Amino acid sequence: DIQMTQSPSSVSASVGDRVTITCRASQGINIWLAWYQHKPGRAPKLLISGASSLQSGVPSRFRGSGSGTVFTLTISSLQPEDFATYYCQQANDFPLTFGGGTKVEIK
Amino acid sequence: EVQLVESGGGLVQPGGSLRLSCAASGFTFSHYWMYWVRQAPGKGLVWVSRISSDGSTTTYADSVKGRFIISRDDAKNTVYLQMNSLRADDTAVYYCARMAGDATMVVDWFDPWGQGTLVTVSS
């Protein structure tokens, strides 16, 4: 199985801060990577697919990059509605696997 | 509006069975691969199963293989997850999700998701 390792597991940040989350795959996955935002009690939301393609309606402050084994999700200027848990997911091989999640909390 | 609504969760004893349903609306259901993903309390997301648009291909996580069965009824725009021989570690919120994109190619990422249904396995 492809292991997805996210770091950090949590981050405390203020509105307006830049936040970067890293996701590492245990083997190369090309650009078969997606990022999701998940708020408690809500449906997870797809933010980015193909490592860097922003989904329609997702604010441009979200940016994904990377290929192979190292990927990043950057929120350029954190907004109040961005406080949530973020997950990466590889779609290169089965079983499909997620990272452990990064909780973005209010400082 | 594209919408997925799960139902069928609840409390079940170890060894018991439960069938989850996911009713879809707002898109051409028969064109899309469908998925189940779960989240145990306080844990992260775990992919469970998928079914192809024509129902001919199903894939499962090893942890549920041989116990869970995914199926679909295109006439009812519904995907199901039959869960048998349930164990305590199957306790989770189960999310239904649609394949992302416009269905012209198969991509195994998920958009949108339903709100989830809670399954609790306990005596």
Interface residues (C-beta under 8 A of the other chain):
Chain A: A34 Y36 H38 G41 R42 A43 P44 K45 L46 S49 Q55 Y87 Q89 A91 F94 P95 L96 T97 F98 G99 G100 G101
Chain B: L4 V37 G44 L45 V46 W47 R50 T59 A61 D62 Y95 A97 A100 G101 V107 D108 W109 F110 D111 P112 W113 G114 Q115 G116
